[in-house]
């Protein structure tokens, strides 16, 4: 039996096997690399989520704090505005009251001025009346003519009728004097009563000072 001289190289038969091993090695390496990268990506995603969650929580906290502060400031402003409104109402009321009192005081001054004029006129009339009474008291001892202008005379010898006339004139003069004095006493009593009423304290000055103080506090 003749032996064959053909030799089949081993490399020829082993090439596909080596290639498969290389391919398998590449696949294993790729799979291993992907397995290594995937946890890192997962870790990065988890870290990012946690960071975003923290940032979101911080943002919500900031917004909540800002909201609370805004509401607090708004409440303070409302209270301040309410206080200012009440103060304005009080000042307006005091201003109206002060104006009314000033108006009343002005009217009172006008009344007193008119009263003074009337008093001066009354005194002048009283002076004239007193002068006439004094003159009539002196003339009561004389007789007078019935013609104009009136003339006064006194005869040396008086008749009963003349005496009666003179006595009547003296009585009338005395009555006029008594009535004049009584009116004077009544007028004097009334004047004293009015003076006492006018001497009472006037609150207008105090109200003016209080109004000015409140206005200054508001500013």
C-alpha positions as CSV (number, residue, x, y, z in Angstrom):
1,X,0.0,0.0,0.0
2,X,1.3,3.4,-1.1
3,X,1.2,6.2,1.4
4,X,-0.1,9.5,0.1
5,X,2.4,12.3,-0.1
6,X,-0.2,15.1,0.2
7,X,-0.2,16.9,3.5
8,X,-3.0,19.1,4.4
9,X,-1.8,22.1,6.3
10,X,-3.3,22.5,9.8
11,X,-3.6,26.2,9.3
12,X,-6.0,25.7,6.5
13,X,-8.4,23.7,8.5
14,X,-8.1,25.9,11.6
15,X,-8.8,29.3,10.1
16,X,-12.5,29.3,10.5
17,X,-12.2,28.1,14.1
18,X,-9.8,30.8,15.0
19,X,-12.0,33.4,13.3
20,X,-15.0,32.2,15.3
21,X,-13.0,32.4,18.5
22,X,-12.0,36.0,17.6
23,X,-15.5,37.0,16.8
24,X,-16.7,35.4,20.0
25,X,-14.0,37.3,21.9
26,X,-15.1,40.5,20.3
27,X,-18.7,39.9,21.2
28,X,-17.7,39.1,24.7
29,X,-15.6,42.2,25.0
30,X,-18.4,44.3,23.5
31,X,-21.0,42.8,25.9
32,X,-18.7,43.3,28.8
33,X,-18.1,46.9,27.8
34,X,-21.8,47.5,27.4
35,X,-22.4,45.9,30.7
36,X,-19.8,48.2,32.3
37,X,-21.2,51.4,30.6
38,X,-24.8,50.6,31.4
39,X,-24.5,50.8,35.2
40,X,-22.6,54.0,34.9
41,X,-25.4,55.5,32.7
42,X,-27.9,54.2,35.2
43,X,-25.9,55.7,38.1
44,X,-25.7,59.0,36.2
45,X,-29.4,59.0,35.6
46,X,-30.1,58.3,39.3
47,X,-27.7,61.1,40.3
48,X,-29.3,63.5,37.9
49,X,-32.7,62.6,39.1
50,X,-31.7,63.1,42.7
51,X,-30.0,66.4,41.9
52,X,-33.0,67.6,39.9
53,X,-35.3,66.5,42.8
54,X,-33.2,68.5,45.2
55,X,-33.2,71.6,42.9
56,X,-36.9,71.2,42.5
57,X,-37.4,70.9,46.2
58,X,-35.2,73.9,46.8
59,X,-37.2,75.9,44.2
60,X,-40.5,74.9,45.8
61,X,-39.1,75.9,49.2
62,X,-38.0,79.3,47.9
63,X,-41.4,79.8,46.2
64,X,-43.2,78.8,49.3
65,X,-41.1,81.1,51.5
66,X,-41.6,83.9,49.0
67,X,-45.3,83.3,49.0
68,X,-45.4,83.3,52.8
69,X,-43.4,86.5,53.0
70,X,-45.6,88.1,50.3
71,X,-48.8,87.1,52.2
72,X,-47.2,88.4,55.4
73,X,-46.2,91.7,53.8
74,X,-49.7,91.9,52.2
75,X,-51.3,91.4,55.6
76,X,-49.1,94.0,57.2
77,X,-49.9,96.5,54.4
78,X,-53.6,95.8,54.8
79,X,-53.4,96.4,58.6
80,X,-51.3,99.6,58.0
81,X,-53.8,100.7,55.4
82,X,-56.7,100.0,57.8
83,X,-55.0,102.0,60.5
84,X,-54.3,104.9,58.1
85,X,-57.9,104.9,57.0
86,X,-59.1,105.0,60.6
87,X,-56.7,107.8,61.3
88,X,-57.8,109.7,58.2
89,X,-61.5,109.3,59.3
90,X,-60.6,110.5,62.8
91,X,-58.7,113.5,61.4
92,X,-61.5,114.3,59.0
93,X,-64.0,114.2,61.9
94,X,-61.8,116.4,64.1
95,X,-61.4,118.8,61.2
96,X,-65.1,119.1,60.7
97,X,-65.7,119.5,64.4
98,X,-63.0,122.2,64.5
99,X,-64.5,124.0,61.5
100,X,-67.9,123.9,63.2
101,X,-66.5,125.3,66.4
102,X,-64.5,128.0,64.6
103,X,-67.7,128.9,62.7
104,X,-69.6,129.0,66.0
105,X,-66.9,131.2,67.5
106,X,-66.9,133.5,64.6
107,X,-70.7,133.8,64.9
108,X,-70.3,134.4,68.6
109,X,-67.8,137.2,68.0
110,X,-70.2,138.8,65.5
111,X,-73.0,138.4,68.0
112,X,-70.9,140.0,70.8
113,X,-69.9,142.8,68.4
114,X,-73.6,143.4,67.6
115,X,-74.4,143.2,71.3
116,X,-71.7,145.8,72.1
117,X,-73.2,148.1,69.5
118,X,-76.6,147.6,71.0
119,X,-75.2,148.1,74.5
120,X,-73.6,151.4,73.4
121,X,-76.8,152.5,71.8
122,X,-78.7,151.5,75.0
123,X,-76.3,153.5,77.2
124,X,-76.8,156.5,74.9
125,X,-80.5,156.2,75.2
126,X,-80.3,155.8,78.9
127,X,-78.1,158.8,79.2
128,X,-80.6,160.8,77.2
129,X,-83.5,159.5,79.3
130,X,-81.7,160.2,82.5
131,X,-81.0,163.7,81.4
132,X,-84.6,164.2,80.5
133,X,-85.7,162.8,83.9
134,X,-83.4,165.1,85.8
135,X,-84.6,168.0,83.7
136,X,-88.3,167.1,84.4
137,X,-87.5,166.8,88.1
138,X,-86.3,170.4,88.1
139,X,-89.1,171.6,85.9
140,X,-91.7,169.8,88.0
141,X,-91.6,172.8,90.4
142,X,-92.8,175.1,87.7
143,X,-95.9,175.6,85.6
144,X,-95.7,175.5,81.9
145,X,-97.6,177.1,79.1
146,X,-99.8,175.2,76.6
147,X,-98.5,177.1,73.6
148,X,-95.3,176.3,71.7
149,X,-92.6,176.8,72.4
150,X,-93.2,175.7,76.0
151,X,-92.4,178.3,78.6
152,X,-91.9,177.5,82.3
153,X,-92.9,180.0,85.0
154,X,-93.7,180.2,88.7
155,X,-96.1,182.8,90.0
156,X,-95.5,184.4,93.4
157,X,-98.9,183.4,94.5
158,X,-100.2,179.9,93.7
159,X,-103.8,178.8,93.5
160,X,-104.9,175.5,94.8
161,X,-105.1,174.2,91.2
162,X,-101.5,175.4,90.5
163,X,-100.3,173.6,93.6
164,X,-102.1,170.5,92.6
165,X,-100.6,170.7,89.1
166,X,-97.1,171.1,90.5
167,X,-97.5,168.2,93.0
168,X,-98.7,166.0,90.1
169,X,-95.7,167.0,88.0
170,X,-93.3,166.2,90.9
171,X,-95.0,162.8,91.4
172,X,-94.7,161.9,87.7
173,X,-91.0,162.9,87.7
174,X,-90.4,160.8,90.8
175,X,-92.2,157.8,89.2
176,X,-90.2,158.2,86.0
177,X,-87.0,158.2,88.1
178,X,-87.9,155.1,90.0
179,X,-88.8,153.2,86.8
180,X,-85.6,154.2,85.2
181,X,-83.5,153.0,88.1
182,X,-85.4,149.6,88.1
183,X,-84.7,149.1,84.5
184,X,-81.1,149.9,85.1
185,X,-80.8,147.3,87.9
186,X,-82.4,144.6,85.6
187,X,-80.0,145.5,82.8
188,X,-77.0,145.4,85.1
189,X,-78.1,141.9,86.4
190,X,-78.4,140.6,82.9
191,X,-75.0,142.0,81.9
192,X,-73.3,140.3,84.9
193,X,-75.0,137.0,83.9
194,X,-73.8,137.3,80.3
195,X,-70.3,138.1,81.5
196,X,-70.2,135.0,83.7
197,X,-71.3,132.8,80.7
198,X,-68.6,134.3,78.4
199,X,-65.8,133.6,81.0
200,X,-66.3,129.8,80.7
201,X,-63.4,127.9,79.2
202,X,-63.3,127.8,75.4
203,X,-62.2,124.3,74.1
204,X,-61.5,125.5,70.6
205,X,-57.8,126.1,71.3
206,X,-57.3,122.7,72.8
207,X,-59.0,121.1,69.8
208,X,-56.7,123.0,67.4
209,X,-53.6,121.7,69.2
210,X,-55.0,118.1,69.2
211,X,-55.8,118.3,65.5
212,X,-52.3,119.6,64.7
213,X,-50.7,116.8,66.8
214,X,-52.7,114.0,65.0
215,X,-51.8,115.5,61.7
216,X,-48.1,115.5,62.6
217,X,-48.3,111.8,63.7
218,X,-49.9,110.9,60.4
219,X,-47.0,112.4,58.5
